[in-house]
Amino acid sequence: MNKADLVTQVAKVVGTKKLAADAVDAVLDAIKKALKKGEAVSLVGFGTFKVNKRKARTGRNPKTGETIKIPAKKVPVFKAGAELKKAVK
C-alpha cells in the first residue's frame, strides 16, 4: 500500500479524497515535526516513532577497500505495538 492507496481507504470513511488527503498529510506532518524536535510519537495499539542517535564509526569503501569515517547521525525508528504485532501474526 502506498500513500495514494491509504488516502483512498481513508476517503471511504471521511467521504472525499480531498479531506482524506488533508488528514493523511496532517498526520504525517505532525509526526515529522515531533521527530524533528526529538520527541517520540506513541500511537497506542499501533506503535512508537522515535529518533535514535548513531555514533560516529569507521567503515570501509566496498569498491576500493579504503577505510572511511562515517559521521554520527540521527535516524528515525519505528517500533510496532503489541496490538499491531498481534494483528500481523
C-alpha positions as CSV (number, residue, x, y, z in Angstrom):
1,M,0.0,0.0,0.0
2,N,1.3,3.4,-0.9
3,K,0.2,6.9,0.1
4,A,-2.5,7.1,-2.6
5,D,-3.9,3.8,-1.5
6,L,-4.0,5.0,2.1
7,V,-5.8,8.2,1.0
8,T,-8.4,6.1,-0.9
9,Q,-9.0,3.9,2.2
10,V,-9.4,7.0,4.5
11,A,-11.7,8.6,1.9
12,K,-14.1,5.7,2.3
13,V,-14.6,6.8,5.9
14,V,-14.4,10.6,5.7
15,G,-16.3,11.0,2.4
16,T,-13.9,12.7,0.0
17,K,-10.4,12.2,-1.3
18,K,-9.6,15.8,-0.6
19,L,-10.5,15.5,3.1
20,A,-8.7,12.2,3.3
21,A,-5.5,13.6,1.6
22,D,-5.5,16.6,4.0
23,A,-5.9,14.3,7.0
24,V,-3.1,11.9,6.0
25,D,-0.8,14.8,5.2
26,A,-1.6,16.4,8.6
27,V,-0.8,13.2,10.5
28,L,2.4,12.7,8.6
29,D,3.5,16.3,9.0
30,A,2.7,16.2,12.8
31,I,4.9,13.0,13.1
32,K,7.7,14.6,11.2
33,K,7.7,17.8,13.2
34,A,7.7,15.9,16.5
35,L,10.6,13.7,15.4
36,K,12.5,16.8,14.3
37,K,12.1,18.2,17.8
38,G,13.4,14.9,19.2
39,E,10.1,13.9,20.6
40,A,8.7,10.4,20.4
41,V,5.3,9.8,18.9
42,S,3.3,7.0,20.5
43,L,0.1,5.7,19.0
44,V,-1.4,3.3,21.5
45,G,-2.1,-0.1,19.8
46,F,-0.1,0.8,16.7
47,G,3.5,1.7,17.7
48,T,6.0,4.3,18.5
49,F,8.1,6.6,16.3
50,K,11.3,8.0,17.8
51,V,14.7,9.2,16.9
52,N,17.9,7.2,17.6
53,K,21.4,8.6,17.6
54,R,24.1,6.6,15.8
55,K,27.6,7.1,16.9
56,A,30.4,8.0,14.5
57,R,32.3,5.0,13.3
58,T,34.8,3.8,10.8
59,G,33.7,1.9,7.7
60,R,35.2,0.5,4.5
61,N,34.5,1.6,1.0
62,P,33.4,-1.6,-0.7
63,K,34.7,-0.5,-4.1
64,T,38.3,0.4,-3.0
65,G,38.7,-1.2,0.4
66,E,39.7,2.2,1.7
67,T,38.9,3.0,5.4
68,I,36.4,5.9,5.8
69,K,34.9,7.8,8.7
70,I,31.1,7.6,8.9
71,P,29.8,10.6,10.9
72,A,27.3,10.4,13.8
73,K,23.7,11.0,12.7
74,K,20.1,10.8,13.9
75,V,17.8,8.2,12.3
76,P,14.0,7.7,12.6
77,V,12.9,4.4,14.1
78,F,9.5,2.7,14.4
79,K,8.7,0.0,17.0
80,A,5.4,-1.8,16.4
81,G,3.0,-2.0,19.3
82,A,1.6,-5.2,20.8
83,E,-1.8,-5.0,19.0
84,L,-0.1,-4.4,15.6
85,K,2.2,-7.4,16.1
86,K,-0.8,-9.5,17.1
87,A,-2.8,-8.4,14.1
88,V,0.0,-9.3,11.7
89,K,0.6,-12.7,13.2
